[in-house]
Amino acid sequence: MNTKSKTRIGMVQINNSFSNQSYFPYSVGIFQACVEEYLGESDNFEFLLPIYSKIPVKNAVKKLLGAGIICFSSYVWNIKISFKIAKEIKKDNPDTLIIFGGPQVPLKGVENFLRSNSFINIICHGEGETIFPSILENYSQRNWKNVPSISYISETGEFIQTARSERISDLNKIPSPYLRGVFDPLIKENPQTEWVALWETNRGCPFSCAYCDWGSATKNKVYKRSLKELFKEIDWFSEKKIEFIFCCDANFGILDRDIEIVKYVAKNKSKYGYPKALSVQSTKNFTEEVYQIYKLMSDSGLNKGVSLSLQSLNKETLKDIGRNNVSIKMFRKVQEKLTALNTQTFTDLILGLPNETYESFSNGASIVAENGQHNRIQFNNLSILPNAQMGDFEYQKRFGFDIVETKIINIHGTLTNSEQIYERQQLVVGTGTMPKDDWVRTRVFGWMMSLLHFDKLLQVPFVILNKIFSISFRDLIEIFTETKDVPDLLLEIRLFFINKAINIQNGGIEFCESKDWLNIWWPADELILIKLCTENRLNEFYGAAEYVLSNYLKEQEAVNYQTILKESIFLNQNLMKLPFQEGDIDIHLSYNIWDVYYAALRGINLAFKEGDYSYRIDRTNSKWHSWEDWCREVVWYGNKKGAYIYNCKAVDSEKQLVR
């Protein structure tokens, strides 16, 4: 008896991978689950194992051999390599149906996109869960007019767009790729891979920030998945020993029921050991309920880092990007409450937003630090997404955007000598209110603040000088970026940052390559930290820092600053974690500098006192016996954990602030 052969379907969702960790290809997994759940003719199709990570194009083509249909989920980090794979497939097999969807598919200029990329047969707009099964239903006739939300060039050369479908309001109709076993063959085929689960508990974003394509794609409404289904997925993660869950919700904590989700994950971690970590994008509106969510996550060890993102503190900028921040008073309150839980936070600021100036940006960063952010400000370069409001040419023209195309390299990404297809991004490197020279100045300010304050090289004296002498963090940073009379080493660091910023403006990569240290791409501030330490220049650095800070304090007519400055720098230098250090050390100070500093990190206003203060720096956890280990575990892994400095305790327990 003759049996009809099945049409093979290839699915491609190339995500970033780190070492032996890879993300499940969640989007294309959902499409496969929808076909298997709802399509009556699903027996006519056979799904190949998906392409989920960056591999050589020839290997990807080989894995997709024989596929009659190939679906690509595209975003900024995979569009070029996806194009290359699709071109090679089409070259060898012209009849293969090539489908592209995802956020990188444009909403404007669609016809030009299709005609410029003639190897693509169909592009999908919006949610693919209804579109993809409909394409398969019409595959045998290759008649796409009844398929919703697609664009294509017909056989006669006509550009056709079908009617857009409404968003899926009942997410419970979307089957789970985890529970349907879509990824089980992938796990079996790759036993050495540590899988990271992408996970949705809801879909949609109620905000419409101009730089983001999240809210514009979902038209502001947020729809929920059922708790029953979510709990089953959490059980699946535990059963499969999935260590890390990356929650894709735009604003986790925005719904009252989100705390129930965290409770269930925490319960499973306690009972089964998995999942070990849950990463979420926190909601912009912090309430008591949100605080309780993060307290629970901290108590259970699910998440040690929380994003308190602001993007800008300039009122005109926030108006122009359609964003409403929490007040700085609320930011400080939340910062202090989370710090009291020993929960690390970090804050995003975007460089190059409309109506931002050097002054507004540097003042904003200073205010964030002065209101308790001492762990990390992430100074992100503004990148244009095609379907965001900023992707519109008129918007860019209105604010005088100066845009350059650069290669996308992952922070701490590996250098490679093999064939590499670089993805590209559109970076804003100047605006009408921040000309290119000011952009360089602002970029240098961000790197210098990261190096001196957030990499902890001078955090102790900065906090003390801010508290005792009311010197703003902006002024402290500008001593190192603006002062003309500085020692050679400080000038060398400044020029390194300036040249790197100019390099980016000329299309260079955002990060700095280093074949010497882990063979990866480092942020500019981290590479300078590594060079200072590995080249044995810390003594030189601290001498130079004391010189410029002392000159500044003298000019400001500060009173009795000499000993305070000297001892603050001395304490900071001895607190820095370095390899080959063995045994605790005792230090003696004339002021309660550690107590005041440690209290300030927790939002506590402790009196500054003169006296005889003895402290013991605890080095029991010093385990780095090579510079490579230190680079990896302190500089790289410790970036968001604030792990650059040791703990310090008062020898006299009566003087110890926290036991």
MIVEXMAR-914227 format. One line per 10 residues: number of its first residue (from 0); their letters; for each residue y, x, z of C-alpha. Coordinates in steps of 0.05 Angstrom, whole numbers, plus 5000, padded with zeros to 4 digits. Example, Ala and Ser with C-alpha at 12.3 -4.5 7.8 and 13.67 -1.06 7.14 Angstrom:
0	as	4910,5246,5156; 4979,5273,5143
% end
This chain:
0	mntksktrig	5000,5000,5000; 5068,5026,4981; 5118,5031,5038; 5191,5039,5029; 5215,5107,5054; 5268,5108,5108; 5338,5131,5096; 5354,5191,5140; 5420,5190,5179; 5455,5253,5203
10	mvqinnsfsn	5504,5250,5260; 5556,5304,5272; 5600,5309,5334; 5617,5381,5346; 5643,5392,5417; 5665,5454,5453; 5608,5492,5487; 5611,5543,5542; 5555,5594,5553; 5492,5551,5556
20	qsyfpysvgi	5531,5487,5572; 5540,5433,5519; 5569,5363,5517; 5525,5306,5496; 5551,5278,5428; 5570,5214,5462; 5609,5179,5406; 5555,5185,5352; 5503,5171,5405; 5535,5103,5417
30	fqacveeylg	5534,5088,5342; 5460,5104,5339; 5447,5059,5400; 5486,5002,5367; 5444,5007,5304; 5379,5008,5343; 5401,4950,5387; 5432,4903,5337; 5416,4920,5265; 5358,4879,5240
40	esdnfefllp	5343,4930,5186; 5343,4989,5234; 5270,5003,5214; 5298,5024,5146; 5335,5082,5177; 5314,5146,5213; 5363,5186,5255; 5360,5262,5253; 5378,5301,5315; 5454,5305,5318
50	iyskipvkna	5495,5368,5308; 5532,5375,5374; 5559,5447,5377; 5590,5499,5333; 5535,5533,5293; 5539,5570,5226; 5554,5521,5170; 5490,5540,5132; 5449,5523,5195; 5483,5456,5202
60	vkkllgagii	5471,5440,5128; 5398,5459,5136; 5390,5413,5196; 5421,5356,5156; 5376,5367,5096; 5350,5303,5066; 5401,5257,5100; 5426,5201,5056; 5482,5183,5104; 5521,5231,5148
70	cfssyvwnik	5572,5207,5199; 5624,5256,5227; 5663,5243,5291; 5727,5284,5283; 5781,5310,5328; 5829,5369,5329; 5776,5417,5354; 5725,5403,5300; 5758,5376,5237; 5757,5440,5196
80	isfkiakeik	5685,5457,5209; 5666,5385,5197; 5702,5387,5130; 5665,5451,5112; 5597,5422,5129; 5612,5358,5090; 5635,5397,5029; 5572,5439,5028; 5528,5377,5036; 5564,5342,4979
90	kdnpdtliif	5559,5403,4935; 5483,5404,4941; 5473,5329,4946; 5529,5289,4911; 5496,5222,4928; 5500,5233,5003; 5545,5181,5036; 5596,5220,5077; 5633,5180,5132; 5689,5205,5176
100	ggpqvplkgv	5718,5172,5238; 5751,5192,5303; 5823,5208,5325; 5835,5260,5270; 5828,5207,5216; 5901,5190,5199; 5933,5122,5206; 5986,5140,5156; 5979,5174,5088; 5907,5149,5084
110	enflrsnsfi	5903,5147,5009; 5928,5218,5002; 5878,5240,5056; 5820,5210,5017; 5842,5237,4949; 5854,5306,4979; 5785,5306,5011; 5743,5275,4955; 5678,5295,4988; 5691,5238,5038
120	niichgeget	5666,5170,5016; 5691,5127,5074; 5738,5135,5133; 5735,5090,5193; 5795,5066,5234; 5787,5049,5307; 5723,5035,5345; 5662,5052,5305; 5612,5010,5344; 5622,4951,5297
130	ifpsilenys	5640,4990,5235; 5580,5036,5230; 5525,4982,5233; 5564,4942,5182; 5564,5002,5134; 5489,5008,5142; 5480,4933,5129; 5516,4942,5062; 5486,5010,5045; 5434,4987,4996
140	qrnwknvpsi	5486,4952,4952; 5541,5004,4967; 5590,4947,4970; 5640,4961,5026; 5689,4904,5017; 5660,4864,5075; 5659,4923,5123; 5718,4919,5171; 5769,4974,5187; 5751,5025,5133
150	syisetgefi	5786,5058,5075; 5754,5087,5012; 5764,5103,4938; 5723,5056,4895; 5680,5078,4836; 5737,5057,4790; 5786,5102,4828; 5821,5046,4866; 5844,5058,4937; 5818,5002,4982
160	qtarserisd	5831,4986,5055; 5794,4929,5089; 5821,4884,5143; 5825,4915,5213; 5778,4887,5265; 5801,4869,5335; 5786,4917,5392; 5720,4906,5429; 5740,4867,5491; 5669,4860,5519
170	lnkipspylr	5645,4932,5529; 5580,4906,5558; 5558,4890,5487; 5558,4965,5472; 5490,4993,5490; 5487,5058,5529; 5461,5117,5489; 5436,5147,5555; 5395,5086,5576; 5368,5073,5506
180	gvfdpliken	5339,5144,5504; 5382,5167,5446; 5391,5236,5477; 5320,5245,5503; 5295,5281,5440; 5357,5326,5443; 5342,5346,5515; 5269,5360,5497; 5289,5402,5436; 5338,5444,5477
190	pqtewvalwe	5305,5458,5545; 5352,5516,5563; 5416,5476,5553; 5455,5451,5612; 5482,5385,5589; 5550,5356,5606; 5554,5281,5603; 5614,5247,5571; 5622,5180,5606; 5664,5117,5599
200	tnrgcpfsca	5673,5067,5655; 5730,5032,5619; 5766,5039,5553; 5841,5037,5539; 5906,5064,5565; 5965,5022,5590; 6014,5077,5575; 6045,5099,5509; 6066,5171,5517; 6095,5195,5451
210	ycdwgsatkn	6055,5261,5450; 5988,5226,5461; 5945,5185,5414; 5906,5151,5470; 5952,5092,5484; 5970,5082,5411; 5896,5078,5393; 5878,5026,5445; 5941,4983,5443; 5951,4988,5518
220	kvykrslkel	5896,4941,5542; 5842,4967,5589; 5772,4937,5584; 5716,4949,5635; 5642,4963,5631; 5598,4929,5682; 5583,4964,5747; 5510,4947,5740; 5505,4986,5675; 5546,5044,5703
230	fkeidwfsek	5502,5050,5764; 5441,5053,5718; 5473,5109,5679; 5488,5147,5744; 5414,5140,5761; 5397,5168,5693; 5443,5228,5705; 5408,5241,5771; 5338,5233,5740; 5355,5281,5683
240	kiefifccda	5388,5330,5731; 5455,5327,5696; 5501,5370,5738; 5569,5354,5709; 5599,5287,5687; 5664,5287,5648; 5695,5218,5654; 5732,5199,5591; 5774,5144,5623; 5848,5154,5610
250	nfgildrdie	5869,5135,5681; 5812,5137,5731; 5832,5102,5795; 5874,5050,5760; 5822,4996,5775; 5804,4975,5846; 5730,4980,5832; 5734,5055,5815; 5721,5074,5888; 5654,5037,5884
260	ivkyvaknks	5636,5081,5824; 5652,5145,5863; 5613,5119,5923; 5552,5110,5880; 5558,5179,5848; 5567,5210,5918; 5506,5172,5944; 5463,5197,5887; 5487,5268,5897; 5469,5265,5970
270	kygypkalsv	5401,5234,5956; 5379,5271,5893; 5425,5331,5887; 5453,5306,5821; 5504,5297,5792; 5538,5355,5825; 5609,5345,5798; 5651,5289,5770; 5714,5306,5731; 5765,5250,5720
280	qstknfteev	5834,5242,5688; 5873,5213,5746; 5919,5154,5740; 5994,5166,5740; 6005,5115,5795; 5982,5141,5862; 5965,5088,5914; 5927,5089,5980; 5865,5067,5941; 5872,5127,5894
290	yqiyklmsds	5880,5173,5954; 5815,5145,5984; 5779,5159,5918; 5799,5232,5919; 5784,5238,5993; 5713,5213,5979; 5706,5260,5919; 5730,5318,5962; 5685,5301,6021; 5624,5296,5976
300	glnkgvslsl	5641,5359,5938; 5644,5321,5872; 5713,5346,5852; 5754,5402,5882; 5811,5395,5833; 5859,5337,5820; 5911,5332,5765; 5980,5311,5789; 6010,5312,5720; 6084,5302,5708
310	qslnketlkd	6095,5335,5639; 6171,5336,5651; 6221,5321,5706; 6279,5311,5659; 6299,5237,5657; 6323,5239,5585; 6258,5272,5563; 6216,5221,5600; 6255,5165,5566; 6245,5195,5497
320	igrnnvsikm	6170,5205,5506; 6159,5136,5536; 6133,5160,5603; 6147,5138,5675; 6130,5189,5728; 6118,5178,5801; 6179,5198,5842; 6182,5270,5867; 6180,5241,5937; 6114,5207,5922
330	frkvqeklta	6089,5271,5888; 6103,5311,5951; 6069,5259,5995; 6007,5257,5951; 6007,5333,5945; 6009,5341,6021; 5955,5289,6033; 5907,5321,5983; 5922,5391,6008; 5906,5368,6079
340	lntqtftdli	5837,5349,6052; 5830,5419,6024; 5831,5388,5955; 5862,5433,5903; 5912,5402,5855; 5945,5424,5791; 6005,5398,5753; 6017,5396,5678; 6085,5410,5647; 6093,5409,5572
350	lglpnetyes	6137,5461,5539; 6179,5437,5479; 6187,5362,5493; 6248,5324,5466; 6314,5335,5502; 6283,5389,5547; 6325,5452,5555; 6311,5518,5587; 6351,5496,5648; 6317,5429,5656
360	fsngasivae	6248,5459,5647; 6257,5517,5694; 6290,5472,5745; 6233,5423,5739; 6180,5477,5751; 6220,5501,5811; 6224,5431,5840; 6149,5421,5832; 6134,5485,5870; 6185,5469,5924
370	ngqhnriqfn	6151,5402,5934; 6084,5432,5950; 6050,5453,5885; 6028,5524,5901; 5960,5522,5868; 5974,5517,5793; 6025,5491,5743; 5994,5489,5674; 6049,5505,5626; 6022,5473,5562
380	nlsilpnaqm	6051,5484,5493; 6068,5418,5458; 6018,5405,5402; 6028,5349,5352; 5971,5299,5343; 5973,5263,5276; 5966,5192,5303; 6013,5200,5363; 6085,5176,5358; 6106,5249,5352
390	gdfeyqkrfg	6064,5255,5290; 6117,5215,5253; 6164,5258,5211; 6225,5217,5229; 6211,5228,5303; 6205,5303,5292; 6269,5304,5251; 6306,5264,5304; 6293,5316,5358; 6297,5378,5314
400	fdivetkiin	6225,5400,5322; 6210,5470,5296; 6135,5468,5282; 6087,5524,5266; 6013,5520,5249; 5968,5563,5292; 5893,5574,5301; 5861,5536,5358; 5826,5582,5407; 5796,5557,5472
410	ihgtltnseq	5824,5587,5535; 5772,5639,5557; 5737,5628,5491; 5691,5683,5466; 5712,5733,5414; 5665,5733,5354; 5652,5779,5296; 5610,5728,5258; 5635,5678,5207; 5687,5636,5243
420	iyerqqlvvg	5720,5573,5218; 5784,5565,5257; 5812,5497,5273; 5887,5490,5267; 5941,5457,5308; 6015,5441,5299; 6055,5474,5356; 6127,5458,5372; 6162,5525,5382; 6234,5502,5384
430	tgtmpkddwv	6275,5437,5386; 6346,5414,5379; 6358,5424,5453; 6313,5485,5461; 6326,5531,5402; 6274,5584,5386; 6306,5637,5429; 6308,5589,5488; 6236,5570,5474; 6216,5643,5481
440	rtrvfgwmms	6257,5648,5545; 6223,5585,5573; 6153,5609,5552; 6166,5675,5587; 6190,5638,5650; 6125,5599,5652; 6081,5660,5645; 6121,5699,5697; 6117,5641,5746; 6042,5636,5734
450	llhfdkllqv	6033,5711,5745; 6076,5719,5807; 6066,5652,5843; 6003,5618,5818; 5962,5681,5807; 5985,5697,5878; 6015,5766,5865; 6078,5748,5903; 6065,5679,5930; 6072,5698,6004
460	pfvilnkifs	6142,5729,5997; 6164,5674,5949; 6145,5619,5999; 6177,5657,6057; 6242,5673,6019; 6247,5601,5996; 6238,5575,6067; 6279,5626,6106; 6335,5641,6057; 6334,5577,6015
470	isfrdlieif	6324,5615,5950; 6299,5569,5895; 6235,5586,5858; 6275,5587,5794; 6319,5642,5822; 6259,5681,5847; 6226,5680,5778; 6291,5697,5742; 6298,5760,5783; 6238,5784,5742
480	tetkdvpdll	6256,5752,5675; 6332,5759,5672; 6354,5818,5715; 6376,5877,5672; 6364,5933,5723; 6289,5931,5735; 6237,5986,5742; 6198,6005,5679; 6134,5968,5699; 6171,5901,5708
490	leirlffink	6206,5912,5642; 6139,5927,5609; 6111,5861,5635; 6172,5822,5612; 6170,5852,5542; 6095,5837,5537; 6110,5763,5550; 6170,5762,5503; 6131,5794,5446; 6073,5746,5457
500	ainiqnggie	6119,5686,5454; 6150,5711,5389; 6080,5723,5362; 6063,5650,5375; 6127,5627,5340; 6103,5667,5280; 6036,5631,5279; 5998,5674,5328; 5944,5650,5375; 5966,5622,5443
510	fceskdwlni	5921,5669,5483; 5909,5744,5485; 5845,5776,5463; 5811,5829,5505; 5748,5864,5482; 5750,5905,5546; 5747,5847,5595; 5690,5798,5582; 5706,5798,5507; 5745,5733,5513
520	wwpadelili	5815,5703,5502; 5858,5706,5565; 5924,5671,5581; 5980,5723,5580; 5992,5721,5655; 5918,5731,5671; 5912,5790,5624; 5972,5824,5657; 5940,5812,5726; 5876,5844,5702
530	klctenrlne	5912,5904,5673; 5953,5915,5737; 5890,5914,5779; 5841,5952,5734; 5893,6006,5717; 5908,6018,5790; 5981,5998,5784; 5986,5948,5842; 6022,5998,5887; 6071,6011,5832
540	fygaaeyvls	6080,5936,5820; 6093,5919,5894; 6142,5977,5900; 6180,5952,5839; 6178,5880,5865; 6206,5900,5932; 6262,5939,5898; 6287,5880,5855; 6279,5828,5910; 6315,5873,5960
550	nylkeqeavn	6373,5883,5911; 6378,5808,5901; 6378,5792,5976; 6430,5845,5987; 6475,5814,5933; 6465,5746,5966; 6486,5776,6033; 6422,5753,6066; 6417,5772,6139; 6360,5814,6168
560	yqtilkesif	6318,5809,6105; 6290,5880,6101; 6231,5874,6149; 6216,5802,6129; 6212,5822,6055; 6173,5886,6068; 6121,5853,6112; 6113,5792,6067; 6097,5838,6008; 6052,5881,6051
570	lnqnlmklpf	6013,5819,6074; 6008,5791,6003; 5982,5857,5975; 5927,5861,6028; 5907,5789,6016; 5893,5800,5942; 5818,5795,5925; 5793,5857,5890; 5724,5887,5878; 5695,5944,5920
580	qegdidihls	5730,5920,5983; 5686,5921,6045; 5699,5900,6116; 5753,5858,6148; 5820,5890,6161; 5871,5879,6216; 5946,5879,6203; 6005,5875,6251; 6070,5841,6233; 6137,5831,6267
590	yniwdvyyaa	6140,5757,6246; 6091,5699,6242; 6092,5705,6166; 6020,5683,6153; 6027,5622,6199; 6091,5599,6164; 6063,5612,6095; 5997,5576,6110; 6033,5518,6141; 6080,5512,6081
600	lrginlafke	6020,5506,6034; 6000,5444,6073; 6069,5414,6076; 6079,5432,6150; 6147,5458,6172; 6130,5513,6222; 6185,5552,6258; 6194,5624,6236; 6189,5670,6297; 6197,5743,6312
610	gdysyridrt	6146,5777,6357; 6081,5816,6357; 6033,5782,6309; 5964,5808,6292; 5920,5779,6237; 5850,5793,6211; 5838,5787,6136; 5768,5759,6126; 5732,5796,6070; 5662,5771,6087
620	nskwhswedw	5658,5736,6020; 5677,5798,5980; 5618,5804,5933; 5647,5834,5870; 5616,5901,5855; 5644,5908,5785; 5710,5892,5750; 5672,5847,5702; 5646,5803,5760; 5716,5801,5789
630	crevvwygnk	5747,5781,5722; 5697,5725,5714; 5694,5697,5785; 5764,5708,5811; 5811,5709,5752; 5774,5661,5706; 5734,5615,5752; 5785,5620,5808; 5842,5598,5764; 5844,5526,5787
640	kgayiyncka	5812,5540,5855; 5868,5584,5881; 5815,5637,5895; 5859,5698,5886; 5871,5713,5960; 5829,5720,6022; 5833,5677,6084; 5871,5705,6143; 5867,5688,6217; 5908,5705,6277
650	vdsekqlvr	5871,5752,6323; 5900,5716,6382; 5871,5645,6375; 5932,5615,6409; 5973,5636,6350; 5923,5613,6299; 5949,5553,6261; 5882,5528,6234; 5817,5547,6267
% end
